Amino acid sequence: MFQRELSDDEVIEYCLSCDESQLLGGGKYGNRIVRISDTQVVKFGRGVSYYEAVNQQRALEIVDPQIVKIPRVQRFFNDSDGWGYMVMEFIKGEILQSLTKSHIEKVAIILQHFSTITSNVAGSLSGGPSTGLLWPETNDLIINSVSDIEDWFNSRLFPAQGLGQVTLQHCELVLCHLDISPRNIIWQDDGTVYFLDWASAGFYPRLLEFVSQWIVEGKDGAFHTMLLQAMAPLSEVDMEQKAPICQALYNNQKYSLTLSTLLTRDWGYWVQSPIFLS
């Protein structure tokens, strides 16, 4: 590790030459995290974007640090191949794969805090594309309103499935992380909690924080099930949207719907892409 501030070129060279055993997170085929000094780490990879860096810094500015902390982003840049490099402060602590009930309850309290942070404008904190498990893999969906969210999910539903349309106009827009998992939480000995990986964060209906847990339930042992049970419950009106939203996400994955107009032979009608997609 280095005791001085590295230039962008030096950071790139170190990150690309480091052995896999030196990584703090990630792996050979995805985004990676490596420590470069006593005080700095770098998250780098093809999927690390300027928008993620802005998301994380914006989140740092709006959450209560007495409730949850977020690593500060110090700089971001790209290399000549388009890989992103996000230099941020190193946080000492543990990432626990097995969490107790008290750990889960603390995470639920943090998410409840997020639900008190509101906005009149939907979408990513950075104003860029909405990315992550709920959105298209093309990472080019810009959301500015609740109607945009409805249009995205409804474009992935088939009338023959009989679930009706996703309706979210009643929903308040609150801060959502949308990727809460054990790997994205650092626990310190004094009880301080850091949330990592803000790439998917934005202002969305609180329901979507639940959706992001439902669709990965069982992947991290009992974590997601326990967290869903600990979170303040949704209203009946919100719960009515669970089935169509989850079906839309299933359809999107199963049928690999494209951004262009798609002819679906099984049902014999046209499914139109939403107006905000090209």
C-alpha positions in Angstrom: 0.0 0.0 0.0 1.1 3.6 -0.7 1.7 6.4 1.9 1.1 9.2 -0.6 -1.7 10.3 -2.9 -1.6 8.5 -6.2 -2.2 10.0 -9.6 -5.1 8.6 -11.7 -2.6 6.7 -13.9 -0.9 5.2 -10.8 -4.3 4.1 -9.4 -5.2 2.5 -12.7 -1.9 0.7 -13.0 -2.1 -0.6 -9.4 -5.7 -1.8 -9.7 -5.2 -3.6 -12.9 -2.0 -5.3 -11.7 -3.1 -6.4 -8.2 -3.6 -10.1 -7.5 -7.1 -11.4 -6.8 -6.0 -12.2 -3.3 -5.6 -8.5 -2.6 -9.2 -7.7 -3.4 -11.5 -6.6 -0.5 -14.6 -7.3 -2.6 -15.7 -8.3 -6.0 -14.1 -10.9 -8.3 -12.3 -11.5 -11.5 -15.3 -10.9 -13.7 -17.1 -8.1 -12.0 -16.5 -4.8 -10.2 -13.7 -5.0 -7.7 -12.5 -3.2 -4.5 -8.9 -2.9 -3.6 -7.2 -1.0 -0.8 -4.5 1.4 -2.0 -3.5 3.1 1.3 -4.2 3.2 5.0 -7.1 5.6 4.2 -8.3 4.8 0.7 -9.9 2.1 -1.3 -10.8 2.0 -5.0 -13.9 0.4 -6.5 -13.2 -0.2 -10.1 -14.6 -2.1 -13.1 -16.6 -1.7 -16.3 -19.8 -1.3 -14.3 -18.5 1.4 -12.0 -19.9 4.7 -13.2 -19.8 8.4 -12.6 -23.5 8.2 -11.7 -22.7 5.7 -8.9 -20.1 8.1 -7.4 -22.6 11.0 -7.5 -25.3 8.7 -6.0 -23.1 7.8 -3.1 -22.0 11.4 -2.4 -25.6 12.7 -2.6 -26.7 10.0 -0.2 -23.9 11.0 2.2 -25.3 14.6 2.2 -28.9 13.7 3.0 -28.9 10.9 5.5 -28.4 11.4 9.3 -24.9 10.2 10.1 -26.1 9.5 13.7 -28.2 6.7 12.2 -26.1 5.4 9.3 -22.8 6.4 7.7 -21.6 6.2 4.1 -18.0 6.2 2.8 -17.0 9.5 1.3 -16.2 9.5 -2.4 -12.9 11.4 -3.0 -12.7 11.3 -6.8 -13.9 9.4 -9.8 -12.4 8.9 -13.3 -12.4 6.5 -16.3 -9.5 4.8 -18.0 -9.1 4.6 -21.8 -11.2 1.4 -21.9 -14.1 3.0 -20.2 -13.6 1.3 -16.8 -14.6 3.5 -13.9 -12.5 4.1 -10.7 -14.1 5.4 -7.6 -11.6 6.4 -4.9 -13.2 6.6 -1.5 -12.3 6.5 2.2 -11.3 3.2 3.7 -13.8 2.1 6.5 -12.5 -0.3 9.1 -15.0 -2.9 10.2 -16.5 -6.2 9.4 -18.9 -7.5 6.7 -20.9 -10.1 8.5 -22.5 -12.9 6.5 -24.6 -14.2 9.4 -26.6 -11.5 11.1 -28.5 -11.7 14.4 -32.0 -10.4 15.1 -30.5 -7.3 16.6 -28.5 -6.6 13.5 -31.5 -7.1 11.3 -33.6 -4.7 13.5 -30.9 -2.1 13.2 -31.0 -2.3 9.4 -34.8 -2.0 9.5 -34.4 1.2 11.6 -32.1 2.6 9.0 -34.5 1.8 6.2 -37.3 3.5 8.2 -35.1 6.6 8.4 -34.7 6.5 4.6 -38.5 6.5 4.3 -38.6 9.9 6.0 -36.3 11.5 3.4 -38.6 12.5 0.5 -38.5 14.2 -2.9 -41.0 15.5 -5.5 -38.8 14.0 -8.3 -38.5 10.3 -8.9 -35.4 8.5 -10.1 -31.7 8.1 -9.4 -30.1 10.4 -6.8 -27.6 11.5 -9.5 -30.3 12.3 -12.1 -28.8 9.6 -14.3 -30.1 6.2 -15.3 -31.9 3.9 -12.9 -29.8 0.8 -12.6 -30.0 -2.5 -10.7 -32.2 -5.5 -10.5 -35.5 -3.6 -11.0 -34.5 -1.9 -14.2 -33.3 -2.8 -17.7 -29.8 -4.3 -18.1 -29.1 -1.7 -20.7 -28.7 0.9 -17.9 -30.3 3.7 -20.0 -33.7 4.1 -18.3 -34.1 7.7 -17.1 -36.9 8.0 -14.5 -38.3 11.5 -13.7 -41.8 10.7 -12.4 -44.0 8.0 -10.9 -45.6 7.6 -14.3 -42.2 6.6 -15.7 -41.9 3.9 -13.1 -45.4 2.6 -13.9 -44.7 2.7 -17.6 -41.6 0.6 -17.2 -43.3 -2.2 -15.2 -46.5 -2.1 -17.2 -44.5 -2.5 -20.5 -43.3 -5.9 -19.1 -46.8 -7.2 -18.3 -49.1 -9.2 -20.6 -52.9 -8.6 -20.4 -53.5 -12.3 -20.6 -51.9 -12.7 -17.2 -54.8 -10.9 -15.7 -53.0 -8.9 -13.1 -54.0 -5.5 -14.3 -51.7 -2.5 -14.4 -49.1 -1.3 -11.9 -50.5 1.8 -10.2 -48.3 3.9 -8.0 -49.7 7.4 -8.1 -50.7 7.2 -4.5 -47.1 6.5 -3.4 -44.8 9.0 -1.8 -41.2 9.2 -3.2 -38.7 8.3 -0.5 -35.0 7.4 -0.4 -34.5 3.8 -1.4 -31.2 1.9 -1.5 -32.5 -1.1 -3.5 -29.5 -3.3 -2.9 -29.5 -4.1 0.8 -27.6 -7.3 1.5 -25.0 -8.5 4.1 -22.2 -7.8 1.6 -23.2 -4.1 1.5 -23.1 -3.4 5.2 -20.0 -2.7 7.4 -20.3 -3.1 11.1 -18.0 -1.4 13.5 -17.3 -2.4 17.1 -18.9 0.7 18.6 -22.2 -0.1 16.8 -21.7 2.3 13.9 -23.1 1.0 10.6 -21.9 1.9 7.1 -24.0 1.2 4.0 -22.1 0.5 0.8 -23.0 0.2 -2.9 -25.3 3.1 -3.7 -25.4 2.5 -7.5 -29.2 1.7 -7.4 -30.3 4.3 -4.9 -32.8 7.0 -5.6 -36.2 8.4 -4.8 -38.9 5.8 -5.4 -42.0 4.4 -3.8 -41.1 2.6 -0.6 -42.7 -0.4 -2.0 -39.7 -0.9 -4.3 -37.4 -1.4 -1.3 -39.6 -4.4 -0.5 -39.6 -5.6 -4.1 -35.8 -5.5 -4.1 -35.9 -7.8 -1.1 -38.6 -10.1 -2.4 -36.8 -10.9 -5.7 -33.6 -12.1 -3.9 -35.2 -13.8 -0.9 -33.3 -16.9 0.0 -30.0 -15.8 -1.6 -28.3 -14.8 1.6 -29.7 -17.4 4.0 -32.5 -16.0 6.1 -31.3 -12.3 5.8 -33.9 -11.0 3.4 -36.8 -12.9 5.0 -35.9 -11.6 8.4 -35.4 -8.1 7.1 -38.8 -8.1 5.4 -40.4 -9.2 8.7 -38.6 -6.4 10.6 -39.4 -3.6 8.2 -42.5 -1.4 8.9 -45.3 -3.1 7.0 -46.7 -1.7 3.7 -50.3 -0.5 3.3 -52.9 -2.8 1.7 -52.9 -0.6 -1.3 -49.2 -1.0 -1.7 -49.4 -4.8 -1.2 -51.9 -4.9 -4.1 -49.0 -3.9 -6.4 -46.7 -6.7 -5.4 -48.1 -9.3 -7.8 -48.0 -7.2 -11.0 -44.6 -5.8 -10.2 -43.0 -9.1 -9.4 -44.7 -10.7 -12.5 -43.3 -7.8 -14.7 -39.8 -8.5 -13.4 -40.2 -12.2 -14.0 -41.4 -11.6 -17.5 -38.5 -9.2 -18.2 -36.0 -11.9 -17.2 -37.7 -14.8 -18.8 -38.6 -13.3 -22.1 -35.6 -10.9 -22.4 -37.8 -8.1 -23.6 -36.0 -5.6 -25.8 -36.2 -1.8 -26.0 -37.8 -2.0 -29.4 -41.5 -2.9 -30.1 -41.9 -6.7 -29.5 -44.3 -9.1 -31.2 -45.4 -11.7 -28.7 -46.8 -14.7 -30.7 -48.0 -16.6 -27.6 -50.6 -14.0 -26.8 -51.1 -12.6 -30.4 -50.8 -8.9 -29.7 -48.2 -6.2 -29.7 -46.5 -5.0 -26.6 -45.3 -1.5 -27.0 -42.1 -0.2 -25.4 -42.7 2.8 -23.0 -42.4 6.2 -24.5 -39.2 7.1 -22.6 -37.3 4.3 -24.2 -35.8 4.6 -27.7 
